[in-house]
Amino acid sequence: MIYTHNIRVRYGELDPQGVVFNANYLAYCDDAMDRWLHSTILGELEELSLDVMLKKVILEWDAPARLGDELQLEVQVLRWGNTSFDVQFQTVGIFKALITYVCVRHLTTTPMRFPDELRGRL
């Protein structure tokens, strides 16, 4: 399943060169992941006292995003492990990120298996 999140580049996200500052690409991914979880399974995660934490990021830029650009960020799970999973974030022609998340017990860093019944919803 592919989730789509739209972003409009704002002035405060630019660096002195007039392009999106590199750290903001991760903020875009974080915002997309938050919206995706809210729209699908966030309530169930909270009821189960589970959360997800970022473990690893691979980020690749193809071209700069500029003020006013509309980015259509496509999000999808590429791999499920026992306690971790890989999510790809992609805006064709601009950037791609692969983020490994770990499922943890809420308010801890204790890894847990991501519930099978929720995997299918992502």
Biopython code that builds the backbone (N, CA, C, O; Angstrom):
import numpy as np
from Bio.PDB.StructureBuilder import StructureBuilder

atoms = [
    (1, "MET", "N", (0.838, -1.175, 0.000)),
    (1, "MET", "CA", (0.000, 0.000, 0.000)),
    (1, "MET", "C", (0.884, 1.240, 0.000)),
    (1, "MET", "O", (1.848, 1.319, 0.761)),
    (2, "ILE", "N", (0.558, 2.204, -0.849)),
    (2, "ILE", "CA", (1.296, 3.461, -0.907)),
    (2, "ILE", "C", (0.422, 4.569, -0.333)),
    (2, "ILE", "O", (-0.718, 4.765, -0.754)),
    (3, "TYR", "N", (0.974, 5.281, 0.625)),
    (3, "TYR", "CA", (0.314, 6.445, 1.214)),
    (3, "TYR", "C", (0.938, 7.682, 0.573)),
    (3, "TYR", "O", (2.153, 7.721, 0.375)),
    (4, "THR", "N", (0.139, 8.680, 0.248)),
    (4, "THR", "CA", (0.645, 9.903, -0.373)),
    (4, "THR", "C", (0.410, 11.089, 0.562)),
    (4, "THR", "O", (-0.680, 11.276, 1.103)),
    (5, "HIS", "N", (1.463, 11.880, 0.733)),
    (5, "HIS", "CA", (1.408, 13.064, 1.588)),
    (5, "HIS", "C", (1.928, 14.246, 0.781)),
    (5, "HIS", "O", (3.026, 14.183, 0.227)),
    (6, "ASN", "N", (1.154, 15.320, 0.709)),
    (6, "ASN", "CA", (1.547, 16.497, -0.069)),
    (6, "ASN", "C", (2.159, 17.569, 0.833)),
    (6, "ASN", "O", (1.679, 17.830, 1.935)),
    (7, "ILE", "N", (3.234, 18.180, 0.330)),
    (7, "ILE", "CA", (3.964, 19.205, 1.067)),
    (7, "ILE", "C", (4.206, 20.383, 0.135)),
    (7, "ILE", "O", (4.588, 20.200, -1.021)),
    (8, "ARG", "N", (3.984, 21.586, 0.637)),
    (8, "ARG", "CA", (4.349, 22.798, -0.102)),
    (8, "ARG", "C", (5.556, 23.402, 0.609)),
    (8, "ARG", "O", (5.511, 23.667, 1.811)),
    (9, "VAL", "N", (6.629, 23.615, -0.139)),
    (9, "VAL", "CA", (7.863, 24.156, 0.426)),
    (9, "VAL", "C", (7.621, 25.607, 0.841)),
    (9, "VAL", "O", (7.138, 26.424, 0.057)),
    (10, "ARG", "N", (7.974, 25.909, 2.114)),
    (10, "ARG", "CA", (7.792, 27.238, 2.682)),
    (10, "ARG", "C", (9.139, 27.964, 2.801)),
    (10, "ARG", "O", (10.199, 27.337, 2.815)),
    (11, "TYR", "N", (9.075, 29.273, 2.885)),
    (11, "TYR", "CA", (10.270, 30.120, 2.939)),
    (11, "TYR", "C", (11.224, 29.707, 4.065)),
    (11, "TYR", "O", (12.436, 29.650, 3.860)),
    (12, "GLY", "N", (10.685, 29.423, 5.242)),
    (12, "GLY", "CA", (11.521, 29.100, 6.393)),
    (12, "GLY", "C", (12.252, 27.772, 6.276)),
    (12, "GLY", "O", (13.094, 27.457, 7.117)),
    (13, "GLU", "N", (11.949, 26.997, 5.259)),
    (13, "GLU", "CA", (12.599, 25.694, 5.061)),
    (13, "GLU", "C", (13.791, 25.778, 4.116)),
    (13, "GLU", "O", (14.436, 24.767, 3.841)),
    (14, "LEU", "N", (14.086, 26.974, 3.619)),
    (14, "LEU", "CA", (15.154, 27.164, 2.637)),
    (14, "LEU", "C", (16.473, 27.529, 3.305)),
    (14, "LEU", "O", (16.499, 28.076, 4.408)),
    (15, "ASP", "N", (17.568, 27.215, 2.617)),
    (15, "ASP", "CA", (18.882, 27.644, 3.073)),
    (15, "ASP", "C", (19.292, 28.887, 2.277)),
    (15, "ASP", "O", (18.527, 29.339, 1.425)),
    (16, "PRO", "N", (20.478, 29.450, 2.531)),
    (16, "PRO", "CA", (20.885, 30.667, 1.820)),
    (16, "PRO", "C", (20.985, 30.505, 0.300)),
    (16, "PRO", "O", (21.006, 31.501, -0.423)),
    (17, "GLN", "N", (21.045, 29.278, -0.187)),
    (17, "GLN", "CA", (21.107, 29.043, -1.634)),
    (17, "GLN", "C", (19.721, 29.051, -2.280)),
    (17, "GLN", "O", (19.603, 28.952, -3.501)),
    (18, "GLY", "N", (18.674, 29.170, -1.458)),
    (18, "GLY", "CA", (17.317, 29.211, -1.990)),
    (18, "GLY", "C", (16.710, 27.854, -2.267)),
    (18, "GLY", "O", (15.723, 27.748, -2.996)),
    (19, "VAL", "N", (17.295, 26.809, -1.688)),
    (19, "VAL", "CA", (16.758, 25.453, -1.834)),
    (19, "VAL", "C", (16.464, 24.901, -0.440)),
    (19, "VAL", "O", (16.942, 25.433, 0.562)),
    (20, "VAL", "N", (15.676, 23.830, -0.389)),
    (20, "VAL", "CA", (15.318, 23.253, 0.904)),
    (20, "VAL", "C", (16.585, 22.814, 1.641)),
    (20, "VAL", "O", (17.413, 22.085, 1.095)),
    (21, "PHE", "N", (16.722, 23.271, 2.888)),
    (21, "PHE", "CA", (17.832, 22.869, 3.754)),
    (21, "PHE", "C", (17.736, 21.366, 3.993)),
    (21, "PHE", "O", (16.646, 20.847, 4.230)),
    (22, "ASN", "N", (18.861, 20.664, 3.933)),
    (22, "ASN", "CA", (18.872, 19.204, 3.946)),
    (22, "ASN", "C", (18.125, 18.563, 5.106)),
    (22, "ASN", "O", (17.465, 17.543, 4.905)),
    (23, "ALA", "N", (18.200, 19.112, 6.296)),
    (23, "ALA", "CA", (17.522, 18.516, 7.452)),
    (23, "ALA", "C", (16.005, 18.533, 7.298)),
    (23, "ALA", "O", (15.309, 17.718, 7.903)),
    (24, "ASN", "N", (15.497, 19.453, 6.496)),
    (24, "ASN", "CA", (14.050, 19.536, 6.321)),
    (24, "ASN", "C", (13.472, 18.352, 5.558)),
    (24, "ASN", "O", (12.283, 18.062, 5.687)),
    (25, "TYR", "N", (14.282, 17.667, 4.769)),
    (25, "TYR", "CA", (13.785, 16.475, 4.089)),
    (25, "TYR", "C", (13.384, 15.403, 5.119)),
    (25, "TYR", "O", (12.398, 14.690, 4.930)),
    (26, "LEU", "N", (14.152, 15.302, 6.197)),
    (26, "LEU", "CA", (13.778, 14.356, 7.257)),
    (26, "LEU", "C", (12.531, 14.825, 7.989)),
    (26, "LEU", "O", (11.714, 14.004, 8.405)),
    (27, "ALA", "N", (12.373, 16.141, 8.152)),
    (27, "ALA", "CA", (11.145, 16.667, 8.761)),
    (27, "ALA", "C", (9.947, 16.330, 7.882)),
    (27, "ALA", "O", (8.874, 16.017, 8.398)),
    (28, "TYR", "N", (10.114, 16.390, 6.558)),
    (28, "TYR", "CA", (9.027, 16.015, 5.646)),
    (28, "TYR", "C", (8.658, 14.545, 5.844)),
    (28, "TYR", "O", (7.478, 14.196, 5.877)),
    (29, "CYS", "N", (9.672, 13.687, 5.976)),
    (29, "CYS", "CA", (9.419, 12.259, 6.191)),
    (29, "CYS", "C", (8.695, 12.044, 7.517)),
    (29, "CYS", "O", (7.748, 11.262, 7.597)),
    (30, "ASP", "N", (9.145, 12.736, 8.546)),
    (30, "ASP", "CA", (8.517, 12.595, 9.863)),
    (30, "ASP", "C", (7.057, 13.034, 9.823)),
    (30, "ASP", "O", (6.193, 12.377, 10.403)),
    (31, "ASP", "N", (6.783, 14.137, 9.145)),
    (31, "ASP", "CA", (5.411, 14.622, 9.024)),
    (31, "ASP", "C", (4.551, 13.620, 8.257)),
    (31, "ASP", "O", (3.413, 13.356, 8.645)),
    (32, "ALA", "N", (5.080, 13.067, 7.185)),
    (32, "ALA", "CA", (4.331, 12.080, 6.397)),
    (32, "ALA", "C", (4.053, 10.824, 7.219)),
    (32, "ALA", "O", (2.948, 10.283, 7.172)),
    (33, "MET", "N", (5.039, 10.365, 7.966)),
    (33, "MET", "CA", (4.842, 9.167, 8.792)),
    (33, "MET", "C", (3.802, 9.427, 9.871)),
    (33, "MET", "O", (2.950, 8.576, 10.125)),
    (34, "ASP", "N", (3.860, 10.583, 10.505)),
    (34, "ASP", "CA", (2.879, 10.945, 11.526)),
    (34, "ASP", "C", (1.466, 10.968, 10.947)),
    (34, "ASP", "O", (0.544, 10.418, 11.549)),
    (35, "ARG", "N", (1.286, 11.595, 9.792)),
    (35, "ARG", "CA", (-0.036, 11.669, 9.160)),
    (35, "ARG", "C", (-0.527, 10.278, 8.753)),
    (35, "ARG", "O", (-1.713, 9.976, 8.885)),
    (36, "TRP", "N", (0.376, 9.436, 8.260)),
    (36, "TRP", "CA", (0.014, 8.081, 7.844)),
    (36, "TRP", "C", (-0.454, 7.266, 9.046)),
    (36, "TRP", "O", (-1.491, 6.606, 8.988)),
    (37, "LEU", "N", (0.312, 7.314, 10.131)),
    (37, "LEU", "CA", (-0.090, 6.587, 11.337)),
    (37, "LEU", "C", (-1.414, 7.116, 11.879)),
    (37, "LEU", "O", (-2.275, 6.329, 12.272)),
    (38, "HIS", "N", (-1.587, 8.437, 11.905)),
    (38, "HIS", "CA", (-2.843, 9.006, 12.394)),
    (38, "HIS", "C", (-4.029, 8.551, 11.548)),
    (38, "HIS", "O", (-5.114, 8.324, 12.082)),
    (39, "SER", "N", (-3.837, 8.418, 10.250)),
    (39, "SER", "CA", (-4.948, 8.070, 9.374)),
    (39, "SER", "C", (-5.237, 6.574, 9.334)),
    (39, "SER", "O", (-6.268, 6.162, 8.802)),
    (40, "THR", "N", (-4.350, 5.759, 9.884)),
    (40, "THR", "CA", (-4.560, 4.307, 9.783)),
    (40, "THR", "C", (-4.592, 3.589, 11.124)),
    (40, "THR", "O", (-5.588, 2.943, 11.448)),
    (41, "ILE", "N", (-3.512, 3.687, 11.921)),
    (41, "ILE", "CA", (-3.408, 2.791, 13.079)),
    (41, "ILE", "C", (-3.016, 3.450, 14.388)),
    (41, "ILE", "O", (-2.788, 2.747, 15.372)),
    (42, "LEU", "N", (-2.929, 4.782, 14.440)),
    (42, "LEU", "CA", (-2.415, 5.418, 15.655)),
    (42, "LEU", "C", (-3.211, 5.033, 16.894)),
    (42, "LEU", "O", (-2.617, 4.743, 17.933)),
    (43, "GLY", "N", (-4.529, 5.021, 16.813)),
    (43, "GLY", "CA", (-5.340, 4.670, 17.979)),
    (43, "GLY", "C", (-5.015, 3.292, 18.516)),
    (43, "GLY", "O", (-4.938, 3.090, 19.728)),
    (44, "GLU", "N", (-4.822, 2.336, 17.605)),
    (44, "GLU", "CA", (-4.485, 0.975, 18.035)),
    (44, "GLU", "C", (-3.107, 0.914, 18.677)),
    (44, "GLU", "O", (-2.918, 0.200, 19.662)),
    (45, "LEU", "N", (-2.135, 1.656, 18.133)),
    (45, "LEU", "CA", (-0.806, 1.677, 18.749)),
    (45, "LEU", "C", (-0.889, 2.212, 20.170)),
    (45, "LEU", "O", (-0.287, 1.654, 21.087)),
    (46, "GLU", "N", (-1.637, 3.293, 20.349)),
    (46, "GLU", "CA", (-1.758, 3.877, 21.685)),
    (46, "GLU", "C", (-2.454, 2.919, 22.643)),
    (46, "GLU", "O", (-2.049, 2.805, 23.800)),
    (47, "GLU", "N", (-3.499, 2.228, 22.180)),
    (47, "GLU", "CA", (-4.203, 1.270, 23.033)),
    (47, "GLU", "C", (-3.296, 0.119, 23.452)),
    (47, "GLU", "O", (-3.435, -0.417, 24.552)),
    (48, "LEU", "N", (-2.367, -0.261, 22.577)),
    (48, "LEU", "CA", (-1.436, -1.350, 22.872)),
    (48, "LEU", "C", (-0.174, -0.849, 23.578)),
    (48, "LEU", "O", (0.732, -1.637, 23.845)),
    (49, "SER", "N", (-0.104, 0.448, 23.883)),
    (49, "SER", "CA", (1.065, 1.087, 24.498)),
    (49, "SER", "C", (2.334, 0.859, 23.688)),
    (49, "SER", "O", (3.398, 0.574, 24.238)),
    (50, "LEU", "N", (2.200, 0.990, 22.369)),
    (50, "LEU", "CA", (3.338, 0.832, 21.462)),
    (50, "LEU", "C", (3.666, 2.164, 20.805)),
    (50, "LEU", "O", (2.826, 3.062, 20.732)),
    (51, "ASP", "N", (4.894, 2.274, 20.332)),
    (51, "ASP", "CA", (5.335, 3.446, 19.592)),
    (51, "ASP", "C", (6.383, 2.985, 18.594)),
    (51, "ASP", "O", (6.820, 1.835, 18.637)),
    (52, "VAL", "N", (6.790, 3.877, 17.693)),
    (52, "VAL", "CA", (7.877, 3.558, 16.775)),
    (52, "VAL", "C", (8.969, 4.605, 16.937)),
    (52, "VAL", "O", (8.697, 5.787, 17.150)),
    (53, "MET", "N", (10.223, 4.138, 16.830)),
    (53, "MET", "CA", (11.389, 5.020, 16.940)),
    (53, "MET", "C", (12.252, 4.855, 15.701)),
    (53, "MET", "O", (12.419, 3.748, 15.190)),
    (54, "LEU", "N", (12.793, 5.956, 15.228)),
    (54, "LEU", "CA", (13.707, 5.917, 14.099)),
    (54, "LEU", "C", (15.029, 5.304, 14.531)),
    (54, "LEU", "O", (15.585, 5.663, 15.569)),
    (55, "LYS", "N", (15.526, 4.372, 13.721)),
    (55, "LYS", "CA", (16.810, 3.731, 14.013)),
    (55, "LYS", "C", (17.878, 4.119, 12.997)),
    (55, "LYS", "O", (19.028, 4.360, 13.366)),
    (56, "LYS", "N", (17.503, 4.183, 11.708)),
    (56, "LYS", "CA", (18.492, 4.395, 10.653)),
    (56, "LYS", "C", (17.846, 5.115, 9.483)),
    (56, "LYS", "O", (16.676, 4.896, 9.169)),
    (57, "VAL", "N", (18.641, 5.995, 8.830)),
    (57, "VAL", "CA", (18.153, 6.728, 7.657)),
    (57, "VAL", "C", (19.186, 6.669, 6.544)),
    (57, "VAL", "O", (20.382, 6.851, 6.775)),
    (58, "ILE", "N", (18.711, 6.413, 5.345)),
    (58, "ILE", "CA", (19.516, 6.595, 4.135)),
    (58, "ILE", "C", (18.747, 7.603, 3.298)),
    (58, "ILE", "O", (17.596, 7.364, 2.935)),
    (59, "LEU", "N", (19.381, 8.730, 2.989)),
    (59, "LEU", "CA", (18.709, 9.806, 2.274)),
    (59, "LEU", "C", (19.496, 10.130, 1.007)),
    (59, "LEU", "O", (20.713, 10.308, 1.048)),
    (60, "GLU", "N", (18.795, 10.204, -0.104)),
    (60, "GLU", "CA", (19.437, 10.473, -1.393)),
    (60, "GLU", "C", (18.701, 11.606, -2.092)),
    (60, "GLU", "O", (17.480, 11.555, -2.244)),
    (61, "TRP", "N", (19.438, 12.634, -2.519)),
    (61, "TRP", "CA", (18.855, 13.765, -3.226)),
    (61, "TRP", "C", (19.135, 13.624, -4.707)),
    (61, "TRP", "O", (20.220, 13.206, -5.109)),
    (62, "ASP", "N", (18.138, 13.980, -5.523)),
    (62, "ASP", "CA", (18.319, 14.001, -6.980)),
    (62, "ASP", "C", (18.341, 15.426, -7.523)),
    (62, "ASP", "O", (19.083, 15.735, -8.455)),
    (63, "ALA", "N", (17.517, 16.292, -6.928)),
    (63, "ALA", "CA", (17.432, 17.688, -7.358)),
    (63, "ALA", "C", (16.890, 18.505, -6.189)),
    (63, "ALA", "O", (16.203, 17.963, -5.322)),
    (64, "PRO", "N", (17.191, 19.797, -6.158)),
    (64, "PRO", "CA", (16.711, 20.613, -5.044)),
    (64, "PRO", "C", (15.221, 20.932, -5.156)),
    (64, "PRO", "O", (14.677, 21.066, -6.253)),
    (65, "ALA", "N", (14.589, 21.049, -4.015)),
    (65, "ALA", "CA", (13.225, 21.571, -3.942)),
    (65, "ALA", "C", (13.347, 23.052, -3.600)),
    (65, "ALA", "O", (14.234, 23.455, -2.847)),
    (66, "ARG", "N", (12.448, 23.857, -4.161)),
    (66, "ARG", "CA", (12.523, 25.307, -4.004)),
    (66, "ARG", "C", (11.213, 25.878, -3.467)),
    (66, "ARG", "O", (10.195, 25.188, -3.419)),
    (67, "LEU", "N", (11.254, 27.123, -3.073)),
    (67, "LEU", "CA", (10.100, 27.822, -2.516)),
    (67, "LEU", "C", (8.861, 27.638, -3.396)),
    (67, "LEU", "O", (8.891, 27.871, -4.604)),
    (68, "GLY", "N", (7.773, 27.210, -2.749)),
    (68, "GLY", "CA", (6.503, 27.046, -3.439)),
    (68, "GLY", "C", (6.312, 25.723, -4.142)),
    (68, "GLY", "O", (5.204, 25.411, -4.577)),
    (69, "ASP", "N", (7.379, 24.928, -4.264)),
    (69, "ASP", "CA", (7.225, 23.614, -4.903)),
    (69, "ASP", "C", (6.203, 22.784, -4.146)),
    (69, "ASP", "O", (6.143, 22.830, -2.917)),
    (70, "GLU", "N", (5.407, 22.031, -4.875)),
    (70, "GLU", "CA", (4.474, 21.071, -4.283)),
    (70, "GLU", "C", (5.117, 19.699, -4.410)),
    (70, "GLU", "O", (5.335, 19.204, -5.516)),
    (71, "LEU", "N", (5.415, 19.097, -3.284)),
    (71, "LEU", "CA", (6.033, 17.781, -3.276)),
    (71, "LEU", "C", (4.981, 16.741, -2.945)),
    (71, "LEU", "O", (4.256, 16.871, -1.958)),
    (72, "GLN", "N", (4.897, 15.702, -3.775)),
    (72, "GLN", "CA", (4.000, 14.589, -3.495)),
    (72, "GLN", "C", (4.871, 13.441, -2.983)),
    (72, "GLN", "O", (5.551, 12.762, -3.752)),
    (73, "LEU", "N", (4.833, 13.248, -1.681)),
    (73, "LEU", "CA", (5.676, 12.264, -1.021)),
    (73, "LEU", "C", (4.938, 10.932, -0.935)),
    (73, "LEU", "O", (3.899, 10.832, -0.283)),
    (74, "GLU", "N", (5.479, 9.910, -1.595)),
    (74, "GLU", "CA", (4.903, 8.570, -1.557)),
    (74, "GLU", "C", (5.597, 7.765, -0.466)),
    (74, "GLU", "O", (6.824, 7.759, -0.371)),
    (75, "VAL", "N", (4.800, 7.087, 0.354)),
    (75, "VAL", "CA", (5.312, 6.375, 1.524)),
    (75, "VAL", "C", (4.824, 4.933, 1.460)),
    (75, "VAL", "O", (3.644, 4.673, 1.224)),
    (76, "GLN", "N", (5.759, 3.989, 1.678)),
    (76, "GLN", "CA", (5.356, 2.587, 1.719)),
    (76, "GLN", "C", (6.353, 1.748, 2.512)),
    (76, "GLN", "O", (7.549, 2.039, 2.537)),
    (77, "VAL", "N", (5.841, 0.702, 3.160)),
    (77, "VAL", "CA", (6.698, -0.231, 3.873)),
    (77, "VAL", "C", (7.337, -1.160, 2.845)),
    (77, "VAL", "O", (6.642, -1.752, 2.020)),
    (78, "LEU", "N", (8.665, -1.286, 2.898)),
    (78, "LEU", "CA", (9.376, -2.183, 1.986)),
    (78, "LEU", "C", (9.767, -3.495, 2.647)),
    (78, "LEU", "O", (9.936, -4.506, 1.966)),
    (79, "ARG", "N", (9.914, -3.488, 3.984)),
    (79, "ARG", "CA", (10.362, -4.701, 4.681)),
    (79, "ARG", "C", (9.781, -4.739, 6.077)),
    (79, "ARG", "O", (9.739, -3.728, 6.778)),
    (80, "TRP", "N", (9.334, -5.913, 6.471)),
    (80, "TRP", "CA", (8.920, -6.162, 7.856)),
    (80, "TRP", "C", (9.898, -7.121, 8.498)),
    (80, "TRP", "O", (10.191, -8.176, 7.936)),
    (81, "GLY", "N", (10.410, -6.772, 9.668)),
    (81, "GLY", "CA", (11.215, -7.681, 10.469)),
    (81, "GLY", "C", (10.414, -8.071, 11.697)),
    (81, "GLY", "O", (9.199, -7.879, 11.732)),
    (82, "ASN", "N", (11.079, -8.616, 12.704)),
    (82, "ASN", "CA", (10.372, -8.973, 13.934)),
    (82, "ASN", "C", (9.970, -7.749, 14.740)),
    (82, "ASN", "O", (8.814, -7.619, 15.145)),
    (83, "THR", "N", (10.922, -6.850, 14.975)),
    (83, "THR", "CA", (10.611, -5.638, 15.737)),
    (83, "THR", "C", (10.824, -4.370, 14.918)),
    (83, "THR", "O", (10.454, -3.283, 15.362)),
    (84, "SER", "N", (11.413, -4.491, 13.735)),
    (84, "SER", "CA", (11.695, -3.311, 12.915)),
    (84, "SER", "C", (11.037, -3.434, 11.545)),
    (84, "SER", "O", (10.609, -4.508, 11.123)),
    (85, "PHE", "N", (10.977, -2.287, 10.870)),
    (85, "PHE", "CA", (10.459, -2.276, 9.506)),
    (85, "PHE", "C", (11.064, -1.093, 8.761)),
    (85, "PHE", "O", (11.408, -0.074, 9.360)),
    (86, "ASP", "N", (11.189, -1.245, 7.440)),
    (86, "ASP", "CA", (11.770, -0.216, 6.590)),
    (86, "ASP", "C", (10.672, 0.482, 5.811)),
    (86, "ASP", "O", (9.823, -0.163, 5.197)),
    (87, "VAL", "N", (10.696, 1.802, 5.842)),
    (87, "VAL", "CA", (9.722, 2.614, 5.122)),
    (87, "VAL", "C", (10.463, 3.460, 4.101)),
    (87, "VAL", "O", (11.451, 4.121, 4.421)),
    (88, "GLN", "N", (9.970, 3.430, 2.860)),
    (88, "GLN", "CA", (10.540, 4.274, 1.810)),
    (88, "GLN", "C", (9.674, 5.515, 1.644)),
    (88, "GLN", "O", (8.447, 5.434, 1.577)),
    (89, "PHE", "N", (10.336, 6.660, 1.579)),
    (89, "PHE", "CA", (9.707, 7.949, 1.318)),
    (89, "PHE", "C", (10.301, 8.442, 0.004)),
    (89, "PHE", "O", (11.521, 8.472, -0.156)),
    (90, "GLN", "N", (9.443, 8.827, -0.936)),
    (90, "GLN", "CA", (9.971, 9.229, -2.235)),
    (90, "GLN", "C", (9.144, 10.330, -2.863)),
    (90, "GLN", "O", (7.917, 10.257, -2.914)),
    (91, "THR", "N", (9.837, 11.355, -3.341)),
    (91, "THR", "CA", (9.269, 12.362, -4.214)),
    (91, "THR", "C", (10.063, 12.255, -5.502)),
    (91, "THR", "O", (11.237, 12.621, -5.552)),
    (92, "VAL", "N", (9.420, 11.754, -6.540)),
    (92, "VAL", "CA", (10.109, 11.461, -7.793)),
    (92, "VAL", "C", (10.862, 12.691, -8.291)),
    (92, "VAL", "O", (10.297, 13.778, -8.412)),
    (93, "GLY", "N", (12.146, 12.495, -8.576)),
    (93, "GLY", "CA", (12.980, 13.555, -9.109)),
    (93, "GLY", "C", (13.586, 14.490, -8.082)),
    (93, "GLY", "O", (14.440, 15.304, -8.432)),
    (94, "ILE", "N", (13.167, 14.399, -6.808)),
    (94, "ILE", "CA", (13.694, 15.301, -5.780)),
    (94, "ILE", "C", (14.530, 14.542, -4.748)),
    (94, "ILE", "O", (15.730, 14.787, -4.627)),
    (95, "PHE", "N", (13.902, 13.616, -4.000)),
    (95, "PHE", "CA", (14.661, 12.856, -3.012)),
    (95, "PHE", "C", (13.966, 11.542, -2.702)),
    (95, "PHE", "O", (12.784, 11.341, -2.978)),
    (96, "LYS", "N", (14.766, 10.651, -2.110)),
    (96, "LYS", "CA", (14.261, 9.367, -1.638)),
    (96, "LYS", "C", (14.940, 9.081, -0.306)),
    (96, "LYS", "O", (16.134, 9.331, -0.144)),
    (97, "ALA", "N", (14.174, 8.555, 0.644)),
    (97, "ALA", "CA", (14.726, 8.187, 1.948)),
    (97, "ALA", "C", (14.251, 6.788, 2.301)),
    (97, "ALA", "O", (13.117, 6.411, 2.006)),
    (98, "LEU", "N", (15.117, 6.035, 2.927)),
    (98, "LEU", "CA", (14.765, 4.732, 3.469)),
    (98, "LEU", "C", (15.026, 4.814, 4.969)),
    (98, "LEU", "O", (16.160, 5.003, 5.408)),
    (99, "ILE", "N", (13.950, 4.668, 5.750)),
    (99, "ILE", "CA", (14.062, 4.797, 7.200)),
    (99, "ILE", "C", (13.685, 3.485, 7.855)),
    (99, "ILE", "O", (12.644, 2.902, 7.553)),
    (100, "THR", "N", (14.547, 3.023, 8.763)),
    (100, "THR", "CA", (14.251, 1.847, 9.574)),
    (100, "THR", "C", (13.685, 2.333, 10.899)),
    (100, "THR", "O", (14.305, 3.125, 11.608)),
    (101, "TYR", "N", (12.493, 1.839, 11.215)),
    (101, "TYR", "CA", (11.834, 2.131, 12.488)),
    (101, "TYR", "C", (11.831, 0.871, 13.339)),
    (101, "TYR", "O", (11.805, -0.243, 12.814)),
    (102, "VAL", "N", (11.858, 1.053, 14.651)),
    (102, "VAL", "CA", (11.755, -0.053, 15.596)),
    (102, "VAL", "C", (10.493, 0.168, 16.413)),
    (102, "VAL", "O", (10.235, 1.270, 16.897)),
    (103, "CYS", "N", (9.714, -0.892, 16.559)),
    (103, "CYS", "CA", (8.522, -0.844, 17.407)),
    (103, "CYS", "C", (8.982, -1.020, 18.854)),
    (103, "CYS", "O", (9.723, -1.950, 19.170)),
    (104, "VAL", "N", (8.532, -0.115, 19.728)),
    (104, "VAL", "CA", (8.937, -0.151, 21.135)),
    (104, "VAL", "C", (7.712, 0.006, 22.035)),
    (104, "VAL", "O", (6.671, 0.516, 21.623)),
    (105, "ARG", "N", (7.874, -0.449, 23.271)),
    (105, "ARG", "CA", (6.842, -0.200, 24.275)),
    (105, "ARG", "C", (6.830, 1.296, 24.540)),
    (105, "ARG", "O", (7.887, 1.913, 24.676)),
    (106, "HIS", "N", (5.641, 1.883, 24.614)),
    (106, "HIS", "CA", (5.474, 3.327, 24.781)),
    (106, "HIS", "C", (6.274, 3.847, 25.978)),
    (106, "HIS", "O", (6.284, 3.236, 27.047)),
    (107, "LEU", "N", (6.938, 4.975, 25.783)),
    (107, "LEU", "CA", (7.753, 5.662, 26.792)),
    (107, "LEU", "C", (8.986, 4.881, 27.227)),
    (107, "LEU", "O", (9.570, 5.168, 28.272)),
    (108, "THR", "N", (9.385, 3.886, 26.420)),
    (108, "THR", "CA", (10.622, 3.146, 26.681)),
    (108, "THR", "C", (11.372, 3.001, 25.366)),
    (108, "THR", "O", (10.926, 3.472, 24.320)),
    (109, "THR", "N", (12.509, 2.344, 25.443)),
    (109, "THR", "CA", (13.235, 1.969, 24.230)),
    (109, "THR", "C", (13.282, 0.448, 24.094)),
    (109, "THR", "O", (14.143, -0.084, 23.394)),
    (110, "THR", "N", (12.365, -0.251, 24.755)),
    (110, "THR", "CA", (12.315, -1.710, 24.722)),
    (110, "THR", "C", (11.646, -2.174, 23.434)),
    (110, "THR", "O", (10.460, -1.914, 23.231)),
    (111, "PRO", "N", (12.397, -2.869, 22.545)),
    (111, "PRO", "CA", (11.810, -3.335, 21.284)),
    (111, "PRO", "C", (10.703, -4.361, 21.519)),
    (111, "PRO", "O", (10.747, -5.157, 22.457)),
    (112, "MET", "N", (9.714, -4.310, 20.632)),
    (112, "MET", "CA", (8.586, -5.243, 20.668)),
    (112, "MET", "C", (8.245, -5.637, 19.242)),
    (112, "MET", "O", (8.571, -4.917, 18.298)),
    (113, "ARG", "N", (7.599, -6.761, 19.086)),
    (113, "ARG", "CA", (7.125, -7.176, 17.767)),
    (113, "ARG", "C", (5.972, -6.262, 17.361)),
    (113, "ARG", "O", (5.066, -5.997, 18.151)),
    (114, "PHE", "N", (6.020, -5.786, 16.114)),
    (114, "PHE", "CA", (4.932, -4.981, 15.588)),
    (114, "PHE", "C", (3.745, -5.915, 15.359)),
    (114, "PHE", "O", (3.909, -6.945, 14.705)),
    (115, "PRO", "N", (2.570, -5.596, 15.868)),
    (115, "PRO", "CA", (1.429, -6.518, 15.795)),
    (115, "PRO", "C", (1.050, -6.891, 14.366)),
    (115, "PRO", "O", (0.914, -6.033, 13.494)),
    (116, "ASP", "N", (0.885, -8.197, 14.152)),
    (116, "ASP", "CA", (0.533, -8.711, 12.818)),
    (116, "ASP", "C", (-0.739, -8.082, 12.286)),
    (116, "ASP", "O", (-0.827, -7.781, 11.095)),
    (117, "GLU", "N", (-1.726, -7.878, 13.144)),
    (117, "GLU", "CA", (-3.014, -7.342, 12.683)),
    (117, "GLU", "C", (-2.897, -5.896, 12.186)),
    (117, "GLU", "O", (-3.758, -5.424, 11.443)),
    (118, "LEU", "N", (-1.828, -5.190, 12.595)),
    (118, "LEU", "CA", (-1.642, -3.815, 12.137)),
    (118, "LEU", "C", (-0.736, -3.738, 10.922)),
    (118, "LEU", "O", (-0.796, -2.762, 10.175)),
    (119, "ARG", "N", (0.091, -4.732, 10.710)),
    (119, "ARG", "CA", (1.013, -4.725, 9.567)),
    (119, "ARG", "C", (0.269, -4.613, 8.245)),
    (119, "ARG", "O", (0.666, -3.860, 7.357)),
    (120, "GLY", "N", (-0.808, -5.367, 8.127)),
    (120, "GLY", "CA", (-1.565, -5.360, 6.884)),
    (120, "GLY", "C", (-2.186, -4.011, 6.563)),
    (120, "GLY", "O", (-2.469, -3.725, 5.400)),
    (121, "ARG", "N", (-2.401, -3.187, 7.559)),
    (121, "ARG", "CA", (-3.013, -1.877, 7.348)),
    (121, "ARG", "C", (-2.002, -0.848, 6.837)),
    (121, "ARG", "O", (-2.379, 0.199, 6.311)),
    (122, "LEU", "N", (-0.717, -1.162, 6.999)),
    (122, "LEU", "CA", (0.321, -0.268, 6.483)),
    (122, "LEU", "C", (0.879, -0.823, 5.184)),
    (122, "LEU", "O", (1.767, -0.217, 4.585)),
]
sb = StructureBuilder()
sb.init_structure("model")
sb.init_model(0)
sb.init_chain("A")
sb.init_seg("    ")
for serial, (resi, resn, name, xyz) in enumerate(atoms, 1):
    if name == "N":
        sb.init_residue(resn, " ", resi, " ")
    sb.init_atom(name, np.array(xyz, "f"), 0.0, 1.0, " ", f" {name:<3s}", serial, name[0])
structure = sb.get_structure()
